[in-house]
């Protein structure tokens, strides 16, 4: 076996302190903040995305797709009807089980991002394993969909370290976190589309990166109304490829 030769410095090999991404939620349209979390400098140093230009009424819609729960097609229907771009962060499991949905995402103008092959805590695996996790997703997405590149990454479970940001950055990825989110991933604790609508709309702010999980029935029901009412407030939905500035 040939050993993986890492081009990265010591910080990429010693693991570094792990962080669980967190943020101070927006209230009354004020921007969200990571100033209180202790990792602002690391996120900024490595060019990770937390939110976009807070001087502009722009929103970025992102979905985590670890597995399919029967709602992604409906989500895509809504996005198509409303002409809204999004990015879907997918795992190896999703790729193997849902190739047709991946093709549809790209065909309808959406981006597919990397959520790792097996959804590990990447702060706890070596650089060689991290590269393998990301390469598998990238290769399969390109092969299945024809998307030219996969350059956005969402670290599984929102766990990261400086090593994770450095290694993935050197592999060509921009890490994407978020500034609007709520507990939507628990399929046994769905509370209705009205609840999802209130949670998202209550946190909206200029430049927001919105994290939603596609397994959520609540999100699926609320999405059209969220889009319509955000636009009524003067917001425009954009693709991550259209983000011109990052704020911290």
C-alpha positions as CSV (number, residue, x, y, z in Angstrom):
1,X,0.0,0.0,0.0
2,X,1.3,3.4,-0.9
3,X,1.1,5.9,2.0
4,X,-0.9,9.1,1.4
5,X,1.5,12.0,1.2
6,X,-0.1,15.0,2.7
7,X,0.8,18.4,1.5
8,X,-0.7,20.0,4.6
9,X,1.1,21.5,7.5
10,X,1.0,20.2,11.1
11,X,-2.4,21.7,11.8
12,X,-3.8,19.3,9.2
13,X,-2.4,16.3,11.0
14,X,-2.9,16.9,14.7
15,X,-6.7,17.2,14.4
16,X,-7.1,20.6,16.0
17,X,-9.9,21.6,18.3
18,X,-13.3,20.4,17.1
19,X,-16.2,22.8,17.0
20,X,-20.0,22.3,16.5
21,X,-21.2,25.1,14.3
22,X,-23.5,27.4,16.2
23,X,-24.7,30.9,15.8
24,X,-26.8,33.6,17.5
25,X,-30.1,33.7,15.7
26,X,-31.4,36.8,13.9
27,X,-34.2,38.7,15.5
28,X,-36.3,41.4,13.9
29,X,-34.2,41.3,10.7
30,X,-30.9,41.9,12.4
31,X,-28.1,39.7,11.1
32,X,-27.1,36.5,12.8
33,X,-23.7,36.2,14.5
34,X,-20.9,33.8,15.2
35,X,-19.0,36.3,17.3
36,X,-20.0,34.5,20.5
37,X,-18.9,31.0,19.4
38,X,-15.2,31.3,19.5
39,X,-14.4,30.1,16.0
40,X,-15.1,33.3,13.9
41,X,-11.4,33.8,13.2
42,X,-10.9,30.2,11.9
43,X,-14.0,30.4,9.7
44,X,-12.9,33.7,8.3
45,X,-9.3,32.6,7.8
46,X,-10.3,29.7,5.6
47,X,-13.0,31.5,3.6
48,X,-15.9,29.4,4.8
49,X,-19.4,30.7,4.1
50,X,-21.7,31.7,7.0
51,X,-23.8,34.3,5.3
52,X,-23.5,36.6,2.3
53,X,-23.5,40.3,1.8
54,X,-25.6,41.7,4.6
55,X,-26.1,45.0,2.8
56,X,-28.3,43.2,0.2
57,X,-31.7,41.6,0.4
58,X,-30.4,38.3,-0.8
59,X,-31.1,34.7,0.5
60,X,-29.4,31.4,-0.2
61,X,-31.4,28.2,0.1
62,X,-29.5,25.1,1.0
63,X,-30.7,21.5,1.8
64,X,-29.0,18.6,3.5
65,X,-29.9,15.3,1.8
66,X,-28.5,12.4,3.9
67,X,-31.3,10.1,2.8
68,X,-34.6,10.3,0.9
69,X,-37.8,10.5,2.9
70,X,-40.2,11.0,0.0
71,X,-40.2,14.8,-0.1
72,X,-37.4,16.0,-2.4
73,X,-39.5,15.7,-5.6
74,X,-42.1,17.9,-4.0
75,X,-39.4,20.4,-2.9
76,X,-38.0,20.4,-6.5
77,X,-41.6,21.0,-7.8
78,X,-41.9,24.0,-5.6
79,X,-38.5,25.4,-6.5
80,X,-39.3,24.9,-10.2
81,X,-42.6,26.6,-10.0
82,X,-41.2,29.6,-8.0
83,X,-38.0,29.7,-10.1
84,X,-35.7,29.6,-7.1
85,X,-32.2,28.1,-7.2
86,X,-30.9,25.9,-4.3
87,X,-28.0,23.7,-3.4
88,X,-28.4,20.1,-2.2
89,X,-25.6,18.6,0.0
90,X,-25.6,14.9,-0.6
91,X,-24.0,11.8,1.0
92,X,-22.9,8.5,-0.5
93,X,-26.1,6.8,0.6
94,X,-28.2,9.4,-1.2
95,X,-26.1,9.1,-4.3
96,X,-26.5,5.3,-4.5
97,X,-30.2,5.4,-3.8
98,X,-31.4,8.4,-5.7
99,X,-29.5,9.0,-8.9
100,X,-32.6,10.2,-10.8
101,X,-33.2,12.9,-8.2
102,X,-29.6,14.0,-8.5
103,X,-30.0,14.3,-12.3
104,X,-33.2,16.3,-11.8
105,X,-31.5,18.7,-9.5
106,X,-28.8,19.6,-12.0
107,X,-31.2,19.5,-15.0
108,X,-33.3,22.1,-13.2
109,X,-30.4,24.4,-12.5
110,X,-29.6,23.6,-8.9
111,X,-26.1,22.8,-7.4
112,X,-25.1,19.6,-5.7
113,X,-22.7,20.0,-2.8
114,X,-20.6,17.5,-0.9
115,X,-21.8,16.2,2.4
116,X,-19.2,13.3,2.5
117,X,-19.6,9.7,1.6
118,X,-20.5,8.2,5.0
119,X,-21.3,11.2,7.1
120,X,-18.4,10.9,9.6
121,X,-17.2,13.4,12.1
122,X,-14.4,14.7,9.9
123,X,-12.6,16.3,12.8
124,X,-11.8,12.8,14.0
125,X,-10.5,11.2,10.8
126,X,-7.1,11.5,9.1
127,X,-6.6,13.7,6.1
128,X,-6.3,10.7,3.8
129,X,-9.7,9.4,4.9
130,X,-11.2,12.9,4.5
131,X,-9.9,13.1,1.0
132,X,-11.4,9.7,0.2
133,X,-14.8,10.6,1.7
134,X,-15.0,13.8,-0.5
135,X,-13.5,12.3,-3.6
136,X,-16.1,9.5,-3.7
137,X,-19.0,12.0,-3.6
138,X,-17.4,14.3,-6.2
139,X,-16.6,11.5,-8.7
140,X,-20.1,10.0,-8.5
141,X,-22.0,13.3,-8.7
142,X,-20.0,14.3,-11.8
143,X,-20.4,10.9,-13.4
144,X,-24.2,10.7,-12.7
145,X,-25.3,14.2,-13.4
146,X,-22.7,15.8,-15.6
147,X,-22.2,18.7,-13.2
148,X,-18.8,20.0,-14.1
149,X,-17.4,20.4,-10.5
150,X,-18.4,19.9,-6.9
151,X,-16.8,22.8,-4.9
152,X,-19.1,23.4,-2.0
153,X,-18.9,21.3,1.2
154,X,-21.1,21.1,4.3
155,X,-19.2,19.2,7.1
156,X,-21.4,16.4,8.5
157,X,-23.3,17.3,11.6
158,X,-21.8,20.8,11.5
159,X,-18.6,19.5,13.2
160,X,-15.4,21.0,12.0
161,X,-11.9,22.0,13.0
162,X,-9.2,24.1,11.5
163,X,-7.7,21.0,10.0
164,X,-11.1,20.1,8.3
165,X,-11.3,23.6,6.8
166,X,-7.7,23.6,5.7
167,X,-7.6,20.1,4.2
168,X,-11.0,20.6,2.4
169,X,-9.9,24.0,1.3
170,X,-6.7,22.7,-0.2
171,X,-8.9,20.1,-2.1
172,X,-10.8,23.0,-3.7
173,X,-13.8,23.2,-1.4
174,X,-15.6,26.2,0.1
175,X,-17.2,25.1,3.4
176,X,-20.8,26.3,3.7
177,X,-22.4,26.8,7.1
178,X,-25.6,28.7,7.7
179,X,-27.2,31.7,9.5
180,X,-30.9,30.4,9.5
181,X,-31.8,27.0,10.8
182,X,-34.0,25.2,13.3
183,X,-34.5,21.6,14.5
184,X,-36.1,20.2,11.4
185,X,-34.2,16.9,10.9
186,X,-36.1,14.8,13.5
187,X,-38.8,13.1,11.4
188,X,-40.5,11.9,14.6
189,X,-41.0,15.5,15.8
190,X,-42.6,17.3,12.9
191,X,-44.9,20.1,14.0
192,X,-46.6,21.2,10.8
193,X,-45.9,23.6,8.0
194,X,-47.0,26.6,10.0
195,X,-44.3,25.9,12.6
196,X,-41.6,25.6,9.9
197,X,-42.8,28.8,8.3
198,X,-42.5,30.7,11.6
199,X,-39.1,29.3,12.4
200,X,-37.6,30.3,9.1
201,X,-39.4,33.6,8.6
202,X,-38.6,34.7,12.2
203,X,-34.9,34.5,11.4
204,X,-34.7,36.0,8.0
205,X,-32.0,38.7,7.5
206,X,-30.1,40.1,4.6
207,X,-27.5,37.7,3.2
208,X,-28.9,34.7,5.0
209,X,-27.8,31.2,4.2
210,X,-30.8,29.0,5.1
211,X,-30.3,25.4,6.1
212,X,-33.2,23.0,5.7
213,X,-33.3,19.2,5.7
214,X,-35.2,17.6,2.9
215,X,-36.5,14.8,5.1
216,X,-38.8,17.3,6.8
217,X,-42.5,17.1,6.0
218,X,-42.9,20.5,7.6
219,X,-40.3,22.1,5.3
220,X,-41.9,20.7,2.3
221,X,-45.3,22.1,3.2
222,X,-43.9,25.5,4.2
223,X,-41.5,26.1,1.4
224,X,-43.8,27.8,-1.2
225,X,-45.2,30.2,1.4
226,X,-41.7,31.0,2.7
227,X,-40.5,31.9,-0.8
228,X,-43.6,34.0,-1.6
229,X,-43.5,35.9,1.7
230,X,-39.8,36.4,1.7
231,X,-40.1,37.9,-1.8
232,X,-42.9,40.1,-0.5
233,X,-40.5,41.5,2.0
234,X,-38.1,42.4,-0.8
235,X,-35.8,39.4,-0.7
236,X,-34.3,37.7,-3.7
237,X,-33.2,34.1,-3.8
238,X,-29.8,33.5,-5.3
239,X,-27.4,30.6,-6.0
240,X,-24.2,30.2,-4.0
241,X,-22.4,30.8,-7.2
242,X,-23.8,34.3,-7.2
243,X,-22.6,35.2,-3.8
244,X,-20.3,38.2,-4.2
245,X,-19.2,38.8,-0.6
246,X,-19.1,36.9,2.7
247,X,-19.8,38.4,6.1
248,X,-18.8,37.3,9.5
